[in-house]
């Protein structure tokens, strides 16, 4: 059975679990945007030089408007009720959209919902239950524009 790009994306994202957190981190240490960038590169969603890579140049100071602007370049806005694995979650804390995660759905097959993110409070990439507290912090949900293309 052929795997779907969404499944491959989630598998690649999970390979980063346990990596350390560093703002603007790429490679062996990541921040939340770096997790998306590295997973997209690993999966082949975006090749070098495409829109996704402009996102690497964001500021040291969290800027929700800039973050949303970059997300809109490579993602479509979706409703939270329509989330599928590999979709992107945008969270706001302190009234500002400053954090990203990758939705995994029922990743552990226990009836719960999960997401993966590089979480500064835990200083690493973690798998987190997508509970009501996290759901209430969501200010945007997105799907990669080409995530449902056929794998050749």
Number of C-alpha atoms within 10 A of each C-alpha: 3 6 9 13 19 19 15 16 24 22 15 18 25 20 11 22 16 16 18 20 25 18 16 16 18 18 12 12 20 27 25 25 24 23 29 25 22 21 23 19 17 15 19 13 19 18 13 9 8 11 14 20 16 11 19 15 8 14 12 8 8 13 13 17 12 14 19 15 11 18 23 14 14 17 19 15 15 15 10 15 7 10 17 17 19 26 26 26 24 20 21 17 11 7 10 13 21 20 22 26 26 29 27 28 20 16 16 11 8 7 9 12 17 19 27 27 28 32 21 17 7 11 16 21 25 21 20 16 19 18 12 9 9 14 12 11 17 19 15 18 24 24 25 19 14 13 17 11 11 9 9 4
